[in-house]
Amino acid sequence: MTAARDAEGQPTEFGRPAKLAAHPSVRAVLARRRAGGAVSPPAVIDATWLRELCLAAGADGAAAVSLDHPDLVGEREHARSALPGTRTLIAMAVRMNRDNCRTPARSVANQEYHRTDEQANHAARSVTQALHDAGYRALNPSVGFPQETDRFPHERIWVVAHKTVAVAAGLGVMGLHRDVIHPKFGSFVLPATVLVDAEVSAYGQALDCNPCIDCKLCVAACPVGAISKDGVFDAPACTTHNYREFMSGFTDWAQTVADSEDAADYRSRVTDSESASMWQSLTSLPSCKSGYCLAVCPGGEDVLGPYLEDRKAFMDTVLRPLQNKKETLYVLPGSHAQEYAQRRYPHKPVKEVTGGRHPPAERSAPH
């Protein structure tokens, strides 16, 4: 009897190359299938099971949203590029300790952000692992960094816009400050997302009311005027100051080092505290310079009480310490942020930086 062979003339067994078919792992998998051990998972994931899974993993809120949701048009290509076959996005919210976020001691606030990031990433990874074990394909993009820096600065570097997904799933509403306001925990949440290649039996619904109470405290708190009362948001002003020690600010600092003639020249450009702060961000994790918009937000049922009971005390203990703090504000030359900072906060030193932005000719110069 002639042995079966493939198109290249190699012997086959079970429709596979004989060498592969003889492998112990292959035989074990095929044996399980013949014995009925490999069962496909349900085509639709049970929403109640999924929510309980997310909460057990460490999330404080969770809901699913179809990738076909009209508000996620801009996410589809990115999601399917990361996980081909993505059909559903699972949004999770992990709450932060609000007094840690509100203190003028930014080391405390940044520690809170980073630890919550870790918790959110851990929760998303645990949910992804459980979905894998159940037979689904799933993926959890990073909550913060690392991101796709090879795309910087001309394309978006995040795999999924977690805030957009959270709002579409009904976990909150986007506030003037461009943070998600959760109906219970207010602005003191960090969102995470899990991509999965299956539908879910029930999807989250948009909130029927806005947790934002229109107090405009985020407008009053922003030291560079990035948030306006009419809803306009100045993203370059926000990122230039708040993310001074992230990618764009780091490249600006690195150029300052390269341009300095010697140590004395460097010290004339960069203060000792700025050097220490950059060192801390490099050796630990990048530190936000502000985040005050989130800190002062009283929205959310668990957060609103003190503001309603005594607005003056709330202003004196939450808003004023941040406004009064003496700190360097980083702005682009000639920007609205520069004019606003100098006029509104004369006691805060204002420093012109490039924010890592370079003229096109400089970017394309040959090396």
Salt bridges, closest charged atoms under 4 A:
GLU13 OE2 - ARG27 NH2 3.48
ASP60 OD1 - ARG95 NE 3.47
ASP68 OD1 - ARG80 NH2 3.76
GLU75 OE1 - ARG156 NH2 2.95
GLU118 OE2 - ARG115 NH2 2.52
ASP179 OD1 - LYS163 NZ 3.03
GLU199 OE2 - ARG87 NH2 2.74
ASP214 OD1 - LYS216 NZ 2.28
GLU245 OE2 - LYS289 NZ 2.77
ASP252 OD2 - ARG244 NH1 2.91
ASP265 OD2 - ARG269 NH2 3.31
GLU274 OE1 - LYS351 NZ 2.81
ASP302 OD1 - LYS184 NZ 3.30
ASP316 OD2 - LYS312 NZ 2.73
GLU327 OE2 - LYS348 NZ 2.65
GLU339 OE1 - HIS336 ND1 3.92
GLU339 OE2 - ARG343 NE 2.74
